[in-house]
Amino acid sequence: MAKPTTILVKLESTADTGYYYVTQKNPRTQTEKLSFRKYDPVARKHVVFKEVRLK
């Protein structure tokens, strides 16, 4: 069996609320760390979410 090409990554809020999203990424095509502007329901606004290591 081949290993899967996608890995799970955790997108953590930069508003320090502790809220995070879990998504997939292909490390062969996207070598840099992900950062998205998404909605944080704890802060109740859109903030930047940056990729951190999934434990």
C-alpha distance matrix in Angstrom:
0.0 3.8 6.6 9.2 12.1 14.8 16.3 19.0 22.4 25.8 28.8 31.9 35.4 37.9 40.7 39.9 39.7 36.3 34.8 31.3 28.7 25.0 23.1 20.0 20.1 18.2 19.2 18.8 21.5 23.5 24.2 27.4 27.8 28.2 31.6 32.8 36.2 35.5 37.6 38.2 39.7 41.2 43.1 43.6 43.1 40.6 39.5 37.0 33.6 31.8 28.3 28.1 25.3 23.7 24.2
3.8 0.0 3.8 6.4 8.8 11.8 13.6 16.8 20.0 23.5 26.4 29.6 33.1 35.3 38.3 37.7 37.7 34.5 33.0 29.4 26.7 23.0 20.9 17.5 17.1 14.8 15.6 15.1 17.9 19.9 20.6 23.9 24.5 25.1 28.6 29.9 33.4 33.0 35.4 36.1 37.9 39.4 41.0 41.5 40.8 38.1 36.9 34.2 30.9 29.0 25.5 25.5 23.0 21.7 22.7
6.6 3.8 0.0 3.8 6.4 9.0 10.1 13.3 16.4 19.9 22.9 26.0 29.5 31.8 34.8 34.0 34.1 30.9 29.5 25.9 23.5 19.7 17.8 14.5 14.1 12.2 12.8 13.0 15.9 17.4 17.9 20.9 21.2 21.9 25.4 26.9 30.3 30.0 32.3 32.8 34.8 36.0 37.6 38.3 37.6 35.0 33.6 30.9 27.5 25.5 22.0 21.8 19.2 18.0 19.1
9.2 6.4 3.8 0.0 3.8 5.6 7.5 10.6 13.9 17.4 20.1 23.4 26.8 29.2 32.1 31.7 31.6 28.6 26.8 23.1 20.4 16.7 14.4 11.1 10.9 9.3 10.9 11.5 13.8 15.1 16.2 19.0 19.1 19.2 22.5 23.7 27.0 26.6 29.0 29.7 31.6 33.1 34.7 35.1 34.3 31.7 30.5 27.9 24.6 22.9 19.6 19.9 17.7 16.4 18.0
12.1 8.8 6.4 3.8 0.0 3.8 6.7 10.3 12.9 16.6 18.8 22.3 25.5 27.6 30.7 30.6 30.9 28.1 26.3 22.5 19.8 16.4 13.6 9.8 8.5 6.0 7.6 7.8 10.0 11.5 12.8 15.8 16.3 16.6 20.1 21.4 24.9 24.9 27.7 28.6 30.9 32.5 33.7 34.1 32.9 30.0 28.7 25.9 22.9 21.0 17.7 18.5 16.9 16.3 18.5
14.8 11.8 9.0 5.6 3.8 0.0 3.8 6.9 9.5 13.1 15.2 18.8 22.0 24.2 27.2 27.1 27.2 24.5 22.6 18.8 16.0 12.6 9.8 6.1 5.3 4.5 6.9 8.7 10.0 10.4 12.0 14.3 14.0 13.7 17.0 18.1 21.5 21.3 23.9 24.9 27.1 28.7 29.9 30.3 29.2 26.4 25.2 22.5 19.4 17.8 14.6 15.6 14.3 13.4 16.0
16.3 13.6 10.1 7.5 6.7 3.8 0.0 3.8 6.4 10.1 12.8 16.0 19.5 21.7 24.7 24.2 24.4 21.5 19.9 16.2 13.8 10.3 8.4 5.5 5.6 6.4 7.4 10.3 11.9 11.2 12.0 13.6 12.6 12.5 15.7 17.2 20.5 20.2 22.6 23.0 25.2 26.4 27.7 28.6 27.7 25.1 23.5 20.8 17.4 15.6 12.1 12.5 10.7 9.7 12.3
19.0 16.8 13.3 10.6 10.3 6.9 3.8 0.0 3.8 6.9 9.9 13.0 16.5 19.1 21.8 21.2 21.0 18.0 16.3 12.7 10.3 6.7 5.7 4.5 6.5 9.0 10.1 13.5 14.4 12.9 13.8 14.5 12.5 11.8 14.3 15.4 18.4 17.6 19.6 19.7 21.7 22.9 24.4 25.3 24.7 22.3 20.9 18.5 14.9 13.6 10.3 10.4 9.0 7.1 10.0
22.4 20.0 16.4 13.9 12.9 9.5 6.4 3.8 0.0 3.8 6.6 9.6 13.1 15.5 18.3 17.8 18.1 15.3 13.9 10.2 8.5 5.8 5.5 5.9 6.9 10.0 10.3 14.0 14.5 12.1 12.6 12.3 9.6 8.9 11.1 12.6 15.6 15.2 17.3 17.2 19.7 20.5 21.6 22.8 22.0 19.6 17.7 15.2 11.5 9.9 6.6 6.9 6.4 5.6 9.3
25.8 23.5 19.9 17.4 16.6 13.1 10.1 6.9 3.8 0.0 3.8 6.1 9.8 12.4 15.0 14.3 14.3 11.5 10.2 6.6 5.9 4.6 6.5 8.6 10.1 13.5 13.7 17.5 17.6 14.8 15.2 14.0 10.7 9.5 10.4 11.5 13.9 13.1 14.8 14.1 16.5 16.9 18.1 19.6 19.1 17.0 15.1 12.9 9.1 8.1 5.7 5.5 6.2 5.3 8.8
28.8 26.4 22.9 20.1 18.8 15.2 12.8 9.9 6.6 3.8 0.0 3.8 6.7 9.4 12.0 12.1 12.4 10.4 8.7 5.4 5.0 6.1 7.4 10.1 11.2 14.7 15.0 18.6 18.0 14.7 15.4 13.5 9.9 7.8 7.5 8.2 10.2 9.7 11.6 11.2 14.1 14.8 15.4 16.7 15.7 13.4 11.3 9.1 5.4 5.1 4.5 6.2 8.7 8.8 12.2
31.9 29.6 26.0 23.4 22.3 18.8 16.0 13.0 9.6 6.1 3.8 0.0 3.8 6.5 8.9 8.4 8.9 7.1 6.3 4.4 6.6 8.7 10.9 13.8 14.9 18.3 18.3 21.9 21.4 18.0 18.2 15.8 12.0 10.5 9.2 9.9 10.9 10.2 11.3 9.7 12.6 12.4 12.9 14.9 14.3 12.6 10.1 8.5 5.1 5.5 6.3 6.6 9.5 9.9 12.5
35.4 33.1 29.5 26.8 25.5 22.0 19.5 16.5 13.1 9.8 6.7 3.8 0.0 3.8 5.3 6.1 6.7 6.6 5.8 5.9 8.5 11.5 13.6 16.7 17.7 21.1 21.2 24.7 23.8 20.2 20.6 17.8 14.1 12.2 9.8 9.6 9.3 8.7 9.1 7.2 10.4 9.9 9.5 11.8 11.0 9.6 6.9 6.3 4.5 6.7 9.1 9.9 13.1 13.7 16.0
37.9 35.3 31.8 29.2 27.6 24.2 21.7 19.1 15.5 12.4 9.4 6.5 3.8 0.0 3.8 5.4 7.8 8.7 9.1 9.6 12.1 14.8 16.6 19.3 19.7 22.9 22.5 25.8 24.8 21.0 20.9 17.7 14.2 12.9 10.1 10.6 10.0 10.6 11.3 9.6 12.9 11.9 10.4 13.1 11.7 10.4 6.8 5.9 5.8 7.0 10.2 10.9 14.4 15.9 18.1
40.7 38.3 34.8 32.1 30.7 27.2 24.7 21.8 18.3 15.0 12.0 8.9 5.3 3.8 0.0 3.9 5.6 8.1 8.7 10.6 13.5 16.7 18.9 21.9 22.8 26.1 26.0 29.3 28.3 24.6 24.7 21.4 18.0 16.4 13.4 13.0 11.5 11.3 10.8 8.3 10.9 9.2 7.3 10.5 9.7 9.6 6.8 7.9 8.6 10.6 13.7 14.2 17.5 18.4 20.2
39.9 37.7 34.0 31.7 30.6 27.1 24.2 21.2 17.8 14.3 12.1 8.4 6.1 5.4 3.9 0.0 3.8 5.6 7.8 10.0 13.6 16.4 19.1 22.1 23.2 26.5 26.1 29.7 29.1 25.4 25.2 22.2 18.6 17.5 15.1 15.3 14.4 13.9 13.3 10.2 12.2 9.8 9.1 12.7 12.8 13.0 10.3 10.8 10.2 11.5 13.7 13.2 15.9 16.7 17.9
39.7 37.7 34.1 31.6 30.9 27.2 24.4 21.0 18.1 14.3 12.4 8.9 6.7 7.8 5.6 3.8 0.0 3.8 5.5 8.8 12.3 15.5 18.5 21.9 23.5 27.1 27.2 30.8 30.2 26.7 26.9 24.1 20.4 18.8 16.5 16.0 14.8 13.4 11.9 8.3 9.3 6.5 6.9 10.4 11.5 12.4 10.7 12.0 11.1 13.1 15.1 14.6 17.1 17.0 18.1
36.3 34.5 30.9 28.6 28.1 24.5 21.5 18.0 15.3 11.5 10.4 7.1 6.6 8.7 8.1 5.6 3.8 0.0 3.8 6.5 10.3 12.9 16.2 19.4 21.3 24.8 24.8 28.6 28.3 25.0 25.1 22.7 18.9 17.5 15.9 15.9 15.5 13.9 13.0 9.6 10.7 8.6 10.1 13.0 14.1 14.3 12.4 12.8 10.9 12.2 13.2 12.2 14.1 13.6 14.4
34.8 33.0 29.5 26.8 26.3 22.6 19.9 16.3 13.9 10.2 8.7 6.3 5.8 9.1 8.7 7.8 5.5 3.8 0.0 3.8 7.2 10.4 13.6 17.1 19.2 22.9 23.5 27.2 26.6 23.4 24.1 21.9 18.1 16.1 14.4 13.7 13.3 11.0 9.9 6.8 8.0 7.1 9.1 11.2 12.1 12.1 10.9 11.5 9.3 11.4 12.5 12.3 14.3 13.4 14.9
31.3 29.4 25.9 23.1 22.5 18.8 16.2 12.7 10.2 6.6 5.4 4.4 5.9 9.6 10.6 10.0 8.8 6.5 3.8 0.0 3.8 6.7 9.9 13.3 15.5 19.1 19.9 23.5 23.0 19.9 20.7 18.8 15.2 13.1 12.0 11.5 12.0 10.0 10.1 8.2 10.1 10.4 12.0 13.5 13.7 12.6 11.3 10.8 7.7 9.2 9.5 9.7 11.6 10.5 12.7
28.7 26.7 23.5 20.4 19.8 16.0 13.8 10.3 8.5 5.9 5.0 6.6 8.5 12.1 13.5 13.6 12.3 10.3 7.2 3.8 0.0 3.8 6.5 10.2 12.7 16.4 17.7 21.2 20.6 17.8 19.2 17.7 14.4 11.8 11.3 10.4 11.5 9.3 10.0 9.5 11.4 12.8 14.3 15.0 14.8 13.2 12.4 11.6 8.3 9.8 9.4 10.5 12.0 10.5 13.3
25.0 23.0 19.7 16.7 16.4 12.6 10.3 6.7 5.8 4.6 6.1 8.7 11.5 14.8 16.7 16.4 15.5 12.9 10.4 6.7 3.8 0.0 3.8 7.1 10.1 13.7 15.2 18.6 18.4 16.1 17.5 16.7 13.7 11.6 12.3 12.1 14.1 12.3 13.5 13.4 15.1 16.4 18.1 18.8 18.6 16.7 15.7 14.3 10.8 11.0 9.4 10.1 10.5 8.4 11.3
23.1 20.9 17.8 14.4 13.6 9.8 8.4 5.7 5.5 6.5 7.4 10.9 13.6 16.6 18.9 19.1 18.5 16.2 13.6 9.9 6.5 3.8 0.0 3.8 6.8 10.5 12.5 15.7 15.2 13.2 15.1 14.9 12.5 10.1 11.5 11.3 13.9 12.6 14.6 15.3 17.4 19.1 20.4 20.7 20.0 17.5 16.7 14.8 11.6 11.5 9.6 11.2 11.6 10.1 13.5
20.0 17.5 14.5 11.1 9.8 6.1 5.5 4.5 5.9 8.6 10.1 13.8 16.7 19.3 21.9 22.1 21.9 19.4 17.1 13.3 10.2 7.1 3.8 0.0 3.8 7.0 9.5 12.3 12.2 10.8 12.9 13.6 12.0 10.3 12.8 13.2 16.2 15.6 18.0 18.9 21.1 22.9 24.0 24.3 23.3 20.6 19.6 17.3 14.2 13.4 10.8 12.4 12.1 11.0 14.2
20.1 17.1 14.1 10.9 8.5 5.3 5.6 6.5 6.9 10.1 11.2 14.9 17.7 19.7 22.8 23.2 23.5 21.3 19.2 15.5 12.7 10.1 6.8 3.8 0.0 3.8 6.1 8.9 8.5 7.1 9.4 10.5 9.7 8.6 11.8 12.9 16.4 16.6 19.5 20.7 23.3 25.0 25.7 26.1 24.7 21.6 20.3 17.4 14.6 13.1 10.4 12.4 12.3 12.2 15.6
18.2 14.8 12.2 9.3 6.0 4.5 6.4 9.0 10.0 13.5 14.7 18.3 21.1 22.9 26.1 26.5 27.1 24.8 22.9 19.1 16.4 13.7 10.5 7.0 3.8 0.0 3.8 5.5 5.8 6.0 8.2 10.6 11.1 10.9 14.4 15.8 19.5 20.0 23.1 24.4 27.1 28.7 29.3 29.8 28.2 25.0 23.5 20.5 17.9 16.0 13.2 14.9 14.4 14.6 17.8
19.2 15.6 12.8 10.9 7.6 6.9 7.4 10.1 10.3 13.7 15.0 18.3 21.2 22.5 26.0 26.1 27.2 24.8 23.5 19.9 17.7 15.2 12.5 9.5 6.1 3.8 0.0 3.8 5.5 5.1 5.3 8.3 9.4 10.5 14.3 16.6 20.3 21.3 24.5 25.5 28.4 29.7 30.1 30.9 29.2 26.0 24.0 20.7 18.1 15.5 12.5 13.8 13.1 14.1 17.1
18.8 15.1 13.0 11.5 7.8 8.7 10.3 13.5 14.0 17.5 18.6 21.9 24.7 25.8 29.3 29.7 30.8 28.6 27.2 23.5 21.2 18.6 15.7 12.3 8.9 5.5 3.8 0.0 3.8 5.9 6.3 10.0 12.2 13.3 17.0 19.1 22.9 24.1 27.4 28.7 31.7 33.1 33.4 34.1 32.1 28.8 27.0 23.6 21.3 18.8 16.0 17.5 16.8 17.9 20.7
21.5 17.9 15.9 13.8 10.0 10.0 11.9 14.4 14.5 17.6 18.0 21.4 23.8 24.8 28.3 29.1 30.2 28.3 26.6 23.0 20.6 18.4 15.2 12.2 8.5 5.8 5.5 3.8 0.0 3.8 6.1 9.1 11.5 11.9 15.3 17.0 20.6 22.1 25.6 27.2 30.3 32.0 32.0 32.4 30.2 26.7 25.1 21.8 19.9 17.8 15.6 17.8 18.0 19.1 22.3
23.5 19.9 17.4 15.1 11.5 10.4 11.2 12.9 12.1 14.8 14.7 18.0 20.2 21.0 24.6 25.4 26.7 25.0 23.4 19.9 17.8 16.1 13.2 10.8 7.1 6.0 5.1 5.9 3.8 0.0 3.8 5.7 7.7 8.2 11.6 13.7 17.4 19.0 22.6 24.1 27.3 28.8 28.6 29.2 27.0 23.5 21.6 18.2 16.4 14.1 12.1 14.5 15.2 16.7 20.1
24.2 20.6 17.9 16.2 12.8 12.0 12.0 13.8 12.6 15.2 15.4 18.2 20.6 20.9 24.7 25.2 26.9 25.1 24.1 20.7 19.2 17.5 15.1 12.9 9.4 8.2 5.3 6.3 6.1 3.8 0.0 3.8 6.7 8.9 12.4 15.2 18.9 20.8 24.3 25.3 28.7 29.8 29.5 30.5 28.3 24.9 22.6 18.9 17.0 14.1 11.9 13.7 14.1 16.2 19.4
27.4 23.9 20.9 19.0 15.8 14.3 13.6 14.5 12.3 14.0 13.5 15.8 17.8 17.7 21.4 22.2 24.1 22.7 21.9 18.8 17.7 16.7 14.9 13.6 10.5 10.6 8.3 10.0 9.1 5.7 3.8 0.0 3.8 6.4 9.4 12.6 16.1 18.4 21.9 22.8 26.4 27.2 26.6 27.8 25.5 22.1 19.5 15.7 14.2 11.1 9.6 11.8 13.1 15.7 19.0
27.8 24.5 21.2 19.1 16.3 14.0 12.6 12.5 9.6 10.7 9.9 12.0 14.1 14.2 18.0 18.6 20.4 18.9 18.1 15.2 14.4 13.7 12.5 12.0 9.7 11.1 9.4 12.2 11.5 7.7 6.7 3.8 0.0 3.8 6.7 10.2 13.6 15.6 18.9 19.4 23.0 23.6 23.2 24.5 22.4 19.2 16.5 12.8 10.8 7.5 5.9 8.3 10.2 12.8 16.2
28.2 25.1 21.9 19.2 16.6 13.7 12.5 11.8 8.9 9.5 7.8 10.5 12.2 12.9 16.4 17.5 18.8 17.5 16.1 13.1 11.8 11.6 10.1 10.3 8.6 10.9 10.5 13.3 11.9 8.2 8.9 6.4 3.8 0.0 3.8 6.7 10.4 12.1 15.6 16.5 20.0 21.2 20.7 21.7 19.5 16.1 13.8 10.3 8.3 6.0 5.3 8.8 11.3 13.1 16.8
31.6 28.6 25.4 22.5 20.1 17.0 15.7 14.3 11.1 10.4 7.5 9.2 9.8 10.1 13.4 15.1 16.5 15.9 14.4 12.0 11.3 12.3 11.5 12.8 11.8 14.4 14.3 17.0 15.3 11.6 12.4 9.4 6.7 3.8 0.0 3.8 7.0 9.3 12.7 13.8 17.5 18.6 17.6 18.5 16.1 12.7 10.2 6.6 5.5 4.4 6.2 9.8 13.0 14.7 18.3
32.8 29.9 26.9 23.7 21.4 18.1 17.2 15.4 12.6 11.5 8.2 9.9 9.6 10.6 13.0 15.3 16.0 15.9 13.7 11.5 10.4 12.1 11.3 13.2 12.9 15.8 16.6 19.1 17.0 13.7 15.2 12.6 10.2 6.7 3.8 0.0 3.8 6.0 9.7 11.5 15.1 16.8 15.8 16.0 13.4 9.8 8.3 5.6 5.3 6.7 8.8 12.4 15.5 16.5 20.1
36.2 33.4 30.3 27.0 24.9 21.5 20.5 18.4 15.6 13.9 10.2 10.9 9.3 10.0 11.5 14.4 14.8 15.5 13.3 12.0 11.5 14.1 13.9 16.2 16.4 19.5 20.3 22.9 20.6 17.4 18.9 16.1 13.6 10.4 7.0 3.8 0.0 3.8 7.1 9.3 12.9 14.7 13.2 13.0 10.0 6.3 5.4 4.3 6.0 8.8 11.7 14.9 18.2 19.0 22.4
35.5 33.0 30.0 26.6 24.9 21.3 20.2 17.6 15.2 13.1 9.7 10.2 8.7 10.6 11.3 13.9 13.4 13.9 11.0 10.0 9.3 12.3 12.6 15.6 16.6 20.0 21.3 24.1 22.1 19.0 20.8 18.4 15.6 12.1 9.3 6.0 3.8 0.0 3.8 6.5 9.7 12.1 11.3 10.6 8.4 5.2 5.8 6.3 6.6 10.1 12.5 15.2 18.3 18.3 21.5
37.6 35.4 32.3 29.0 27.7 23.9 22.6 19.6 17.3 14.8 11.6 11.3 9.1 11.3 10.8 13.3 11.9 13.0 9.9 10.1 10.0 13.5 14.6 18.0 19.5 23.1 24.5 27.4 25.6 22.6 24.3 21.9 18.9 15.6 12.7 9.7 7.1 3.8 0.0 3.8 6.2 9.0 8.5 7.2 5.7 4.2 6.3 8.5 8.9 12.7 15.1 17.3 20.1 19.8 22.5
38.2 36.1 32.8 29.7 28.6 24.9 23.0 19.7 17.2 14.1 11.2 9.7 7.2 9.6 8.3 10.2 8.3 9.6 6.8 8.2 9.5 13.4 15.3 18.9 20.7 24.4 25.5 28.7 27.2 24.1 25.3 22.8 19.4 16.5 13.8 11.5 9.3 6.5 3.8 0.0 3.8 5.5 5.5 5.6 5.7 5.8 6.5 9.0 8.8 12.4 14.8 16.2 19.0 18.6 20.9
39.7 37.9 34.8 31.6 30.9 27.1 25.2 21.7 19.7 16.5 14.1 12.6 10.4 12.9 10.9 12.2 9.3 10.7 8.0 10.1 11.4 15.1 17.4 21.1 23.3 27.1 28.4 31.7 30.3 27.3 28.7 26.4 23.0 20.0 17.5 15.1 12.9 9.7 6.2 3.8 0.0 3.8 5.5 4.5 6.8 8.5 10.1 12.8 12.5 16.0 18.1 19.2 21.6 20.6 22.5
41.2 39.4 36.0 33.1 32.5 28.7 26.4 22.9 20.5 16.9 14.8 12.4 9.9 11.9 9.2 9.8 6.5 8.6 7.1 10.4 12.8 16.4 19.1 22.9 25.0 28.7 29.7 33.1 32.0 28.8 29.8 27.2 23.6 21.2 18.6 16.8 14.7 12.1 9.0 5.5 3.8 0.0 3.8 5.4 8.2 10.3 10.8 13.5 13.2 16.3 18.4 18.9 21.3 20.5 21.9
43.1 41.0 37.6 34.7 33.7 29.9 27.7 24.4 21.6 18.1 15.4 12.9 9.5 10.4 7.3 9.1 6.9 10.1 9.1 12.0 14.3 18.1 20.4 24.0 25.7 29.3 30.1 33.4 32.0 28.6 29.5 26.6 23.2 20.7 17.6 15.8 13.2 11.3 8.5 5.5 5.5 3.8 0.0 3.8 5.6 8.2 8.5 11.7 12.5 15.7 18.5 19.3 22.2 22.0 23.8
43.6 41.5 38.3 35.1 34.1 30.3 28.6 25.3 22.8 19.6 16.7 14.9 11.8 13.1 10.5 12.7 10.4 13.0 11.2 13.5 15.0 18.8 20.7 24.3 26.1 29.8 30.9 34.1 32.4 29.2 30.5 27.8 24.5 21.7 18.5 16.0 13.0 10.6 7.2 5.6 4.5 5.4 3.8 0.0 3.8 7.2 9.2 12.8 13.8 17.4 20.1 21.5 24.3 23.9 25.9
43.1 40.8 37.6 34.3 32.9 29.2 27.7 24.7 22.0 19.1 15.7 14.3 11.0 11.7 9.7 12.8 11.5 14.1 12.1 13.7 14.8 18.6 20.0 23.3 24.7 28.2 29.2 32.1 30.2 27.0 28.3 25.5 22.4 19.5 16.1 13.4 10.0 8.4 5.7 5.7 6.8 8.2 5.6 3.8 0.0 3.8 6.4 10.1 11.9 15.6 18.7 20.5 23.7 23.8 26.2
40.6 38.1 35.0 31.7 30.0 26.4 25.1 22.3 19.6 17.0 13.4 12.6 9.6 10.4 9.6 13.0 12.4 14.3 12.1 12.6 13.2 16.7 17.5 20.6 21.6 25.0 26.0 28.8 26.7 23.5 24.9 22.1 19.2 16.1 12.7 9.8 6.3 5.2 4.2 5.8 8.5 10.3 8.2 7.2 3.8 0.0 3.8 7.1 9.2 12.9 16.0 18.3 21.7 22.0 24.8
39.5 36.9 33.6 30.5 28.7 25.2 23.5 20.9 17.7 15.1 11.3 10.1 6.9 6.8 6.8 10.3 10.7 12.4 10.9 11.3 12.4 15.7 16.7 19.6 20.3 23.5 24.0 27.0 25.1 21.6 22.6 19.5 16.5 13.8 10.2 8.3 5.4 5.8 6.3 6.5 10.1 10.8 8.5 9.2 6.4 3.8 0.0 3.8 6.4 9.8 13.2 15.4 18.9 19.8 22.5
37.0 34.2 30.9 27.9 25.9 22.5 20.8 18.5 15.2 12.9 9.1 8.5 6.3 5.9 7.9 10.8 12.0 12.8 11.5 10.8 11.6 14.3 14.8 17.3 17.4 20.5 20.7 23.6 21.8 18.2 18.9 15.7 12.8 10.3 6.6 5.6 4.3 6.3 8.5 9.0 12.8 13.5 11.7 12.8 10.1 7.1 3.8 0.0 3.8 6.5 10.1 12.6 16.3 17.5 20.6
33.6 30.9 27.5 24.6 22.9 19.4 17.4 14.9 11.5 9.1 5.4 5.1 4.5 5.8 8.6 10.2 11.1 10.9 9.3 7.7 8.3 10.8 11.6 14.2 14.6 17.9 18.1 21.3 19.9 16.4 17.0 14.2 10.8 8.3 5.5 5.3 6.0 6.6 8.9 8.8 12.5 13.2 12.5 13.8 11.9 9.2 6.4 3.8 0.0 3.8 6.9 9.3 12.8 13.8 16.9
31.8 29.0 25.5 22.9 21.0 17.8 15.6 13.6 9.9 8.1 5.1 5.5 6.7 7.0 10.6 11.5 13.1 12.2 11.4 9.2 9.8 11.0 11.5 13.4 13.1 16.0 15.5 18.8 17.8 14.1 14.1 11.1 7.5 6.0 4.4 6.7 8.8 10.1 12.7 12.4 16.0 16.3 15.7 17.4 15.6 12.9 9.8 6.5 3.8 0.0 3.8 6.4 10.1 12.0 15.1
28.3 25.5 22.0 19.6 17.7 14.6 12.1 10.3 6.6 5.7 4.5 6.3 9.1 10.2 13.7 13.7 15.1 13.2 12.5 9.5 9.4 9.4 9.6 10.8 10.4 13.2 12.5 16.0 15.6 12.1 11.9 9.6 5.9 5.3 6.2 8.8 11.7 12.5 15.1 14.8 18.1 18.4 18.5 20.1 18.7 16.0 13.2 10.1 6.9 3.8 0.0 3.8 6.9 8.9 12.3
28.1 25.5 21.8 19.9 18.5 15.6 12.5 10.4 6.9 5.5 6.2 6.6 9.9 10.9 14.2 13.2 14.6 12.2 12.3 9.7 10.5 10.1 11.2 12.4 12.4 14.9 13.8 17.5 17.8 14.5 13.7 11.8 8.3 8.8 9.8 12.4 14.9 15.2 17.3 16.2 19.2 18.9 19.3 21.5 20.5 18.3 15.4 12.6 9.3 6.4 3.8 0.0 3.8 6.4 9.3
25.3 23.0 19.2 17.7 16.9 14.3 10.7 9.0 6.4 6.2 8.7 9.5 13.1 14.4 17.5 15.9 17.1 14.1 14.3 11.6 12.0 10.5 11.6 12.1 12.3 14.4 13.1 16.8 18.0 15.2 14.1 13.1 10.2 11.3 13.0 15.5 18.2 18.3 20.1 19.0 21.6 21.3 22.2 24.3 23.7 21.7 18.9 16.3 12.8 10.1 6.9 3.8 0.0 3.8 6.2
23.7 21.7 18.0 16.4 16.3 13.4 9.7 7.1 5.6 5.3 8.8 9.9 13.7 15.9 18.4 16.7 17.0 13.6 13.4 10.5 10.5 8.4 10.1 11.0 12.2 14.6 14.1 17.9 19.1 16.7 16.2 15.7 12.8 13.1 14.7 16.5 19.0 18.3 19.8 18.6 20.6 20.5 22.0 23.9 23.8 22.0 19.8 17.5 13.8 12.0 8.9 6.4 3.8 0.0 3.8
24.2 22.7 19.1 18.0 18.5 16.0 12.3 10.0 9.3 8.8 12.2 12.5 16.0 18.1 20.2 17.9 18.1 14.4 14.9 12.7 13.3 11.3 13.5 14.2 15.6 17.8 17.1 20.7 22.3 20.1 19.4 19.0 16.2 16.8 18.3 20.1 22.4 21.5 22.5 20.9 22.5 21.9 23.8 25.9 26.2 24.8 22.5 20.6 16.9 15.1 12.3 9.3 6.2 3.8 0.0
